[in-house]
Amino acid sequence: MNRVVCLNREFRKRNWLTIKDELGLELLDYGASRVFAVADHQLAHIYVNDPGIVQEVRQVVESLDGVDRVLEGETRKEAGLDHERAGDLVAVSHDDAWFAYYYWLDDSRAPDFARCVDIHRKPGYDPVELFLDPGKAFVKGRIAWRLLKKALGFRMLMDVIPLDPSLVRGSHGAIPRSQDDWPVIMGDIPGEGAVDSTEVFQLLQQHVLSS
């Protein structure tokens, strides 16, 4: 895993994003933006508020290093993503790349939640939350101090998450090019060959109930 794709940063460079300043930090205004992306590992749902730029957005996304394909219309339906809450476009990365939600161009302007475990305010999943910031000295001591402040009733921000997507060395969502890297299900399973991921639950259920 050696490539990260920041769609929102690409959109911002083209003035498609609307950014709000909040005490010197930047927040993404989803409703006022012409387009924005919600990242989810190796998939990204792209919501286009301006129908006139859909194809231009698609061309930009398809041209980015790390993007394998963009689903729209029938191809989105064939992938099982024909849902009212799905993106107008759905980008799929190469199997050695993934999508990050970052939209700021200067880390000093990143919103306060970017350095925290905060799944509700980030536009997408952030696997960097799995790491502690290696650039902060005595980071575990910082955590203990913040927990103490919280216990004493003081306001605190658990800002110990790095802003370095290169720390992430694995992801999922895209179909690996080699079947050697596909997941394996073992057991007394009828039929041969590959099964759809949507069939796994039923296979496991049948196995449990019949044992």
Buried (B, 14 or more C-beta within 10 A) or exposed (E): EEBBBBBBBBBBEEEBBBBEEEEEBBBBEEEEBBBBBBBBBBBBBBBBBEEEBBEBBBEBBEEBEBBBBBBBEEEBEEBEBEEEEBBBBBBBBBBBBBBBBBBBEEEEEBBBBBBBEBEEEBBBBBBBBEEBBEEBEEBEEBBEEBEEEEEEEEEEEBBBBBBBBEBBEEBEBBEEEEEEEEEEEEEEEEEEEEBEEEEEEEBEEBEEEEE
